[in-house]
């Protein structure tokens, strides 16, 4: 038997007639699947009433409307969800393709979460996409504008009625123009808040981390230049804080506890001081330079890059270095997650 034939026959239900018929809104023919597969990954499917006198079970989804939607779930959505189930047991299949726009996966995530199934697989696939983008909507009607912001590898900044995007030290392009800059920060914060709440609710740890890393990156520029600025407080809404996965909360507490506090200290420099190992987003290691300065009002220090960027510099004293800090935080989180998995009887006696 050839390798190809062995792969095709590795799915044990390949020759078994599907015995679940899934009714979909506005579809004459039901979708078909295997009960023996669905019961492994879906509590909802497993608990469907079985008719002993019939060879099939009917699952009626024709009236299922997901939160925030106005129409029942579509055949395309359910078919994609089934694809995520079958790829787990059939080596000849590939994961269903997901687009780079995060919003396109919203209904799939909600449906998978409702059915208690492969939600983590979908979340991991999304979080691993380097081109994943967050949709931000500004205005309504004729004034409506839609931004698609990359969650990885880009730093955005506000400039005259537009949005700049930096992907490399010497590369700054205009990503969007004709914007009402005063509306950008609250719109970005609202989009982030909505997705952090959903990702937290579904316990998609990797996606939560990716969204939070994006937010921190966009706070590199501050106040008038940042696409978040002071509006960032709206991202951490009460519902987001309540829905954050425990692992993320453990990380936040550990970082807060172990990282030294930023100081009000300002370096009294009579002349610029060269900076070693500056951030790569602003620094060309071959041709670039970076130096530390004191602002005219003496309240803060700044870093000036040969690429033209000027950023604030925050100082702290003592404590572990960056690498050791990351290792300590990872250890704290690992122990907490292990303790939680051990259950109450074991956890109470741990230290």
Rosetta blueprint (number, residue, H / E / L):
1 X L
2 X L
3 X H
4 X H
5 X H
6 X H
7 X H
8 X H
9 X L
10 X L
11 X L
12 X L
13 X L
14 X L
15 X L
16 X L
17 X L
18 X L
19 X L
20 X E
21 X E
22 X E
23 X E
24 X L
25 X L
26 X L
27 X L
28 X L
29 X L
30 X L
31 X E
32 X E
33 X E
34 X L
35 X H
36 X H
37 X H
38 X H
39 X H
40 X H
41 X H
42 X L
43 X H
44 X H
45 X H
46 X H
47 X L
48 X L
49 X L
50 X L
51 X L
52 X L
53 X L
54 X L
55 X L
56 X L
57 X E
58 X E
59 X E
60 X E
61 X L
62 X L
63 X L
64 X L
65 X L
66 X L
67 X L
68 X L
69 X L
70 X L
71 X L
72 X L
73 X L
74 X L
75 X H
76 X H
77 X H
78 X H
79 X H
80 X H
81 X H
82 X H
83 X H
84 X H
85 X H
86 X H
87 X L
88 X L
89 X L
90 X L
91 X L
92 X L
93 X L
94 X L
95 X L
96 X L
97 X L
98 X L
99 X L
100 X L
101 X E
102 X H
103 X H
104 X H
105 X H
106 X H
107 X H
108 X H
109 X H
110 X H
111 X H
112 X H
113 X H
114 X H
115 X L
116 X L
117 X L
118 X L
119 X H
120 X H
121 X H
122 X H
123 X H
124 X H
125 X H
126 X H
127 X H
128 X L
129 X L
130 X L
131 X L
132 X L
133 X E
134 X E
135 X E
136 X E
137 X E
138 X E
139 X L
140 X L
141 X H
142 X H
143 X H
144 X L
145 X E
146 X E
147 X E
148 X E
149 X E
150 X E
151 X L
152 X L
153 X L
154 X L
155 X E
156 X E
157 X E
158 X E
159 X E
160 X L
161 X L
162 X E
163 X E
164 X E
165 X E
166 X E
167 X E
168 X E
169 X L
170 X L
171 X E
172 X E
173 X E
174 X E
175 X E
176 X E
177 X E
178 X L
179 X L
180 X L
181 X H
182 X H
183 X H
184 X H
185 X H
186 X H
187 X H
188 X H
189 X H
190 X H
191 X H
192 X H
193 X H
194 X H
195 X H
196 X H
197 X H
198 X H
199 X H
200 X H
201 X H
202 X L
203 X L
204 X L
205 X H
206 X H
207 X H
208 X H
209 X H
210 X H
211 X H
212 X H
213 X H
214 X H
215 X H
216 X H
217 X H
218 X H
219 X L
220 X L
221 X L
222 X L
223 X L
224 X L
225 X L
226 X L
227 X L
228 X L
229 X H
230 X H
231 X H
232 X H
233 X H
234 X H
235 X L
236 X L
237 X L
238 X H
239 X H
240 X H
241 X H
242 X H
243 X H
244 X L
245 X L
246 X H
247 X H
248 X H
249 X H
250 X H
251 X H
252 X H
253 X H
254 X H
255 X H
256 X H
257 X H
258 X H
259 X L
260 X L
261 X L
262 X L
263 X L
264 X L
265 X L
266 X L
267 X L
268 X L
269 X L
270 X L
271 X L
272 X L
273 X E
274 X E
275 X L
276 X L
277 X L
278 X L
279 X L
280 X H
281 X H
282 X H
283 X L
284 X L
285 X L
286 X L
287 X L
288 X L
289 X L
290 X E
291 X E
292 X E
293 X E
294 X E
295 X L
296 X L
297 X L
298 X L
299 X L
300 X L
301 X E
302 X E
303 X E
304 X E
305 X E
306 X L
307 X L
308 X L
309 X L
310 X E
311 X E
312 X E
313 X E
314 X L
315 X L
316 X L
317 X L
318 X L
319 X L
320 X L
321 X L
322 X H
323 X H
324 X H
325 X H
326 X H
327 X H
328 X H
329 X H
330 X H
331 X H
332 X H
333 X H
334 X H
335 X H
336 X H
337 X H
338 X H
339 X H
340 X H
341 X H
342 X H
343 X L
344 X H
345 X H
346 X H
347 X H
348 X L
349 X L
350 X L
351 X L
